[in-house]
Amino acid sequence: MSERRSSTADTTEATPDRKSVRRAAWAGLIGTTLEQYDFVIYGTASALIFSKLFFPNISPVAGILASFSAYAVGFAARPLGGLIFSRFGDRLGRKWVLVATLLLMGGSTLAIGLLPTYSQVGLLAPILLVACRFFQGMGAGAEQAGGATLLTETAGRGKRGALASLVMTGAALGTALGALAWILAQSLPEDALMTWGWRLVFGSSLLVTIAALIIRRKLNESPVFQELKEQVGETKAPVAETFRKGRKPLLLAFFLNVGSNAQSYTYQVFMASYLVSAVGVDEAFVPKVLLLGAICGGIAAFGFGALSDVVGRKGVYSTIMGALVLLPVPTFIALNTGSPVAITVAIVLGFILACHGSVGVQMSYFPELFGNRYRYAGVALGREFSSVVGGGVAPLICAGLMAASGGSWVPVAIYMMVMMAISFIASLVAPETKDRDLNVAHDAV
């Protein structure tokens, strides 16, 4: 019914303005570059140095667990950020919310680089670290949803998948820049890295923040939101309306994302720690692999997004989900060979499929699932609540499973496959949304 109804409303969408499309593309690209840069430098620091700087008086394994617990706090804050900012995104517009989240993320990351360590202020140091991580997560909670919604609503039919996927190309660029920052930092002597080198990495986010702020201030509001505001005025309670009327697409977005999100952050964060602590790989090798994975992942995000414009969102997404169910066991076999080539291939495949390729399709797929009155809220809440259950606790669960099993990777692989099976099943029951009219109020589900 939804497809038949949307076809009768095809004339309601205006022809997109090319200048607005370009600005939206740049805004989405740069904003998610900052978000992912912040998360990657934090995740890498959690795996490599934070256990020594902020949790030094416990065993190395416990230190890693404590670092990943602080990492998970950022994900716990993401739904709260989604709740707060999506309310304004559907009421006041996408543009200014994206400016606010940008400043919150950038400011929090800069603050981490200024924190005192445990040796300087004791227990206050990890408390401040967790607080900064919390606010960083709040900003990120509405960032990708806002970028995806704005780009999907700005692009014309037949180009939404490719254009919205630039959000994840930006995320890949942020991963690459984060890996590059750590490569440069690790070229410093050990004493320099542990005193001021890591601070410089976090302080460098200020440059990306300023660049993104300049671009976002010149953004135009999405034409879909402008038309909605002209027709029905301000949406009073978009979050409440999402829970009341949009539960089906909300739950679908949750399950579509939870498995891929868990695998994404397992590859990006846990694998770095595993390679160093279990396989015995040189720490300097890890950021280089992450850099290559990010570059390939960014290309894959755009490629899969563009492909979904041709063959449909459902087919592309379900194929990626099915492949990811099978990937964990070959990945760990490859990692444990210790071969740089095998490790690189395994990590790069994880980035292509889990970290960026699947989410590249989500950037147009999820906004198309929702009606126009609570689209921002629906995408933000669906993605961010699932990110807590998925990516937020994935590195912590993986580290715990490793410790409980005496260092075996088998429980970790089983956990990854079970989580991925949830998203694969959801992708089989999800509707096709390609070229759906975004000005209609009804959901695709």
DODRENZA-258566 format. One record per residue (C-alpha): residue number from 1; y, x, z. Coordinates in steps of 0.25 Angstrom, whole numbers, plus 5000, padded with zeros to 4 digits. Each point is the difference from the previous one (the first is absolute). Example, Ala and Ser with C-alpha at 12.3 -4.5 7.8 and 13.67 -1.06 7.14 Angstrom:
1	4982	5049	5031
2	5014	5006	4998
% end
This chain:
1	5000	5000	5000
2	5010	5011	5004
3	4999	5007	4986
4	5002	4986	4993
5	5012	4997	5008
6	5006	5014	4998
7	4998	4999	4985
8	5009	4988	5000
9	5011	5007	5007
10	5000	5012	4991
11	5015	4997	4996
12	5005	5002	5014
13	5000	5015	5000
14	5012	5007	4995
15	5000	5012	4990
16	5001	5012	5009
17	5012	5009	5000
18	4996	5014	4995
19	5010	5006	5009
20	4996	4993	5012
21	4985	5003	4997
22	5003	5015	4999
23	5008	5000	5014
24	4989	4992	5006
25	4989	5010	4995
26	5008	5012	5005
27	5002	4993	5014
28	4986	4997	5001
29	4996	5013	4996
30	5009	5008	5009
31	4998	4991	5012
32	4985	5001	5001
33	5001	5015	4997
34	5008	5001	5013
35	4990	4991	5007
36	4988	5008	4996
37	5006	5013	5002
38	5003	4996	5014
39	4986	4995	5002
40	4993	5012	4993
41	5008	5011	5008
42	4997	4993	5013
43	4985	4998	4996
44	4998	5014	4996
45	5008	5005	5013
46	4990	4991	5008
47	4988	5007	4994
48	5005	5014	5001
49	5011	5002	5011
50	5004	4989	5008
51	4988	5001	5009
52	5004	5014	5004
53	5015	4996	5002
54	4999	4987	5006
55	4986	4999	5006
56	4997	5014	5004
57	4993	4998	5014
58	4988	4993	4994
59	4988	5005	4992
60	5002	5002	4984
61	4992	4987	4997
62	5007	4992	5010
63	5013	5006	4995
64	4997	4995	4986
65	4996	4986	5005
66	5014	5000	5008
67	5007	5004	4988
68	4994	4989	4991
69	5002	4990	5011
70	5015	5003	4999
71	4999	4999	4985
72	4993	4986	5002
73	5012	4995	5008
74	5009	5000	4987
75	4990	4991	4993
76	5000	4991	5013
77	5015	4998	4998
78	4999	4997	4985
79	4997	4985	5002
80	5012	4999	5010
81	5009	5006	4989
82	4994	4991	4990
83	5002	4988	5009
84	5015	5004	5003
85	5004	5005	4986
86	4993	4990	4991
87	5007	4989	5007
88	5013	5005	4995
89	4994	5004	4987
90	4997	4986	4996
91	5013	4994	5006
92	5011	5010	4997
93	4993	5008	4988
94	4992	5012	4997
95	5011	5010	4998
96	5006	5002	5014
97	4987	5000	5007
98	4995	5011	4992
99	5013	5008	5004
100	4997	4997	5014
101	4985	5004	5000
102	5004	5013	4993
103	5010	5004	5011
104	4990	4997	5011
105	4989	5008	4993
106	5009	5012	4997
107	5006	5000	5013
108	4987	5000	5008
109	4994	5011	4992
110	5013	5009	5002
111	4999	4997	5015
112	4985	5005	5001
113	5005	5013	4994
114	5010	5001	5012
115	4990	4997	5011
116	4997	5009	5012
117	4985	5004	5001
118	4991	4999	5012
119	5003	5014	5004
120	5015	4996	5001
121	5000	4987	5007
122	4985	4996	5003
123	4995	4986	4999
124	5014	4995	4995
125	4997	5008	4987
126	4988	4991	4995
127	5007	4988	5005
128	5012	5003	4991
129	4991	5003	4989
130	4993	4986	5001
131	5013	4993	5001
132	5005	5007	4987
133	4987	4997	4993
134	5002	4985	5004
135	5013	4999	4994
136	4995	5007	4987
137	4989	4990	4999
138	5010	4988	5002
139	5008	5005	4988
140	4988	5002	4992
141	4995	4986	5003
142	5009	4993	4990
143	5003	5012	4991
144	4988	4999	4989
145	5000	4985	5001
146	5015	4999	4997
147	4999	5010	4989
148	4988	4993	4994
149	5006	4986	5001
150	5014	5005	4994
151	4993	5007	4988
152	4990	4989	4997
153	5011	4990	5000
154	5010	5008	4992
155	4990	5004	4989
156	4996	4991	4988
157	4987	4994	4997
158	4990	5011	4995
159	5007	5011	5007
160	4999	4996	5014
161	4987	5009	5003
162	5006	5012	4994
163	5014	4999	5006
164	4995	4996	5014
165	4990	5011	5000
166	5012	5010	5001
167	5000	4997	5015
168	4987	5007	5001
169	5004	5011	4990
170	5012	5002	5010
171	4989	5000	5011
172	4992	5011	4993
173	5013	5008	4998
174	5003	4999	5015
175	4986	5005	5002
176	5002	5011	4990
177	5013	5004	5007
178	4994	5000	5014
179	4989	5009	4995
180	5009	5009	4994
181	5009	5001	5012
182	4988	5003	5009
183	4995	5011	4989
184	5014	5006	5002
185	5000	4999	5015
186	4986	5006	5001
187	5005	5012	4992
188	5008	5004	5013
189	4994	5008	5011
190	4992	4992	5011
191	5011	5002	5010
192	5011	4995	4991
193	4992	4988	4995
194	4997	4996	5015
195	5015	5002	5004
196	5009	4996	4989
197	4992	4999	4987
198	4994	4986	5003
199	5014	4995	5004
200	5006	5004	4987
201	4989	4991	4993
202	5004	4988	5008
203	5015	5003	4998
204	4998	5001	4985
205	4998	4985	4999
206	5015	4998	5002
207	5002	5005	4985
208	4991	4989	4995
209	5006	4989	5009
210	5014	5003	4995
211	4995	5000	4985
212	4993	4987	5002
213	5012	4994	5008
214	5009	5003	4988
215	4991	4993	4990
216	4997	4988	5009
217	5015	4997	5003
218	5002	4997	4985
219	4988	4991	4998
220	5001	4985	4995
221	4993	4989	5007
222	4987	4995	4993
223	5003	4989	4990
224	4988	4992	5006
225	5007	5000	5014
226	5014	4997	4994
227	4994	4988	4993
228	4993	4995	5013
229	5013	5001	5008
230	5008	4992	4989
231	4989	4989	5000
232	4996	4999	5014
233	5010	5008	5008
234	4995	5010	5012
235	4986	4999	5004
236	5001	4997	5015
237	4987	5005	5006
238	4992	5008	4989
239	4990	5006	5010
240	4997	4987	5006
241	4998	4993	4987
242	4991	5011	4995
243	4990	4997	5012
244	5002	4985	4998
245	4998	4999	4985
246	4996	5014	4995
247	4988	5003	5008
248	4990	5001	4989
249	5007	5010	4992
250	5004	5007	5013
251	4986	5002	5004
252	4996	5004	4986
253	5010	5011	5000
254	4995	5004	5013
255	4986	5002	4996
256	5003	5006	4986
257	5008	5011	5007
258	4992	5003	5013
259	4989	5008	4994
260	5008	5008	4990
261	5011	5003	5010
262	4989	5005	5010
263	4994	5009	4989
264	5014	5004	4995
265	5004	5006	5014
266	4986	5006	5002
267	5002	5008	4988
268	5015	5004	5003
269	4999	5003	5014
270	4986	5001	5006
271	4994	5008	4989
272	5011	5011	5002
273	4995	5001	5015
274	4985	4999	4995
275	5002	5012	4990
276	5006	5009	5010
277	4992	4997	5013
278	4986	4996	4994
279	4999	5007	4986
280	5008	5012	5004
281	5010	5000	4989
282	5012	5008	5001
283	5012	4992	5005
284	5009	5005	4989
285	4990	4994	4990
286	5002	4985	5005
287	5014	4998	4995
288	4997	5005	4987
289	4989	4990	4998
290	5009	4989	5005
291	5010	5004	4990
292	4991	5000	4988
293	4994	4986	5005
294	5014	4994	5001
295	5004	5004	4986
296	4987	4994	4994
297	5001	4988	5009
298	5015	4997	4995
299	4995	5001	4986
300	4988	4991	5003
301	5009	4990	5007
302	5009	4998	4988
303	4988	5000	4991
304	4992	4989	5008
305	5013	4992	5001
306	5002	5000	4985
307	4986	4997	4997
308	5001	4988	5009
309	5011	4995	4991
310	4990	5000	4989
311	4986	4996	5006
312	5005	4993	5012
313	5002	5003	5015
314	4986	4995	5005
315	4991	5008	4990
316	5007	5013	5003
317	5001	4998	5015
318	4985	4996	5002
319	4995	5012	4991
320	5008	5010	5009
321	4995	4993	5013
322	4985	5000	4995
323	5002	5015	4997
324	5005	5003	5014
325	4988	4994	5007
326	4992	5010	4993
327	5009	5012	5002
328	4999	5005	5015
329	4986	5006	4999
330	5003	5009	4988
331	5013	5003	5006
332	4994	5006	5013
333	4989	5007	4992
334	5010	5007	4991
335	5009	5004	5012
336	4989	5006	5008
337	4996	5009	4989
338	5012	5008	5003
339	5003	5002	4985
340	5015	4999	4997
341	4997	4994	4987
342	4991	4989	5006
343	5010	4997	5011
344	5011	4999	4991
345	4993	4990	4991
346	4996	4992	5011
347	5014	4999	5006
348	5006	4998	4987
349	4991	4988	4997
350	5003	4994	5014
351	5015	5001	4997
352	4998	4994	4986
353	4992	4988	5004
354	5003	4997	5015
355	5014	5006	5003
356	5008	4997	4988
357	4992	4993	4988
358	4996	4988	5008
359	5013	4998	5007
360	5007	5002	4987
361	4994	4987	4995
362	5003	4993	5014
363	5015	5002	4997
364	5000	4989	4990
365	4987	4993	5004
366	5005	4996	5014
367	5014	4995	4997
368	4994	4991	4989
369	4990	4994	5010
370	5012	4993	5008
371	5010	4989	4996
372	5015	5004	5000
373	5004	4995	5013
374	4993	5010	5009
375	4995	5010	4990
376	5006	5012	5008
377	4995	4995	5013
378	4986	4998	4994
379	4998	5013	4994
380	5006	5008	5012
381	4991	4992	5010
382	4988	5001	4992
383	5001	5015	4997
384	5005	5004	5013
385	4990	4993	5009
386	4989	5005	4992
387	5006	5014	5001
388	4998	5000	5015
389	4985	4996	4999
390	4998	5009	4988
391	5008	5013	4999
392	5007	5000	5013
393	4987	5002	5008
394	4992	5006	4989
395	5002	5015	5004
396	4998	4997	5014
397	4987	4992	4998
398	4995	5011	4991
399	5003	5011	5010
400	4993	4992	5011
401	4988	4997	4991
402	4999	5015	4997
403	5001	5004	5015
404	4990	4989	5004
405	4990	5004	4990
406	5000	5015	5003
407	5008	5003	4987
408	4993	4992	4990
409	5007	4994	4988
410	4990	4989	4998
411	5006	4990	5010
412	5014	5003	4993
413	4995	4997	4986
414	4993	4987	5005
415	5013	4996	5007
416	5008	5002	4987
417	4989	4993	4991
418	5000	4988	5010
419	5015	4999	5000
420	5001	5001	4985
421	4989	4989	4998
422	5010	4990	5006
423	5011	5003	4990
424	4989	5000	4988
425	4995	4986	5004
426	5015	4995	5002
427	5003	5005	4986
428	4988	4992	4994
429	5006	4987	5005
430	5015	5003	4998
431	5007	4993	4988
432	5006	5006	4988
433	5015	5000	5001
434	5004	5008	4988
435	5013	4994	4993
436	5001	4989	5011
437	5014	4993	5001
438	5007	5006	5012
439	5010	4989	5001
440	4990	4990	5005
441	4999	4996	5014
442	4984	4998	5001
443	4991	5012	5002
444	4990	5005	4990
445	4988	4997	5010
% end
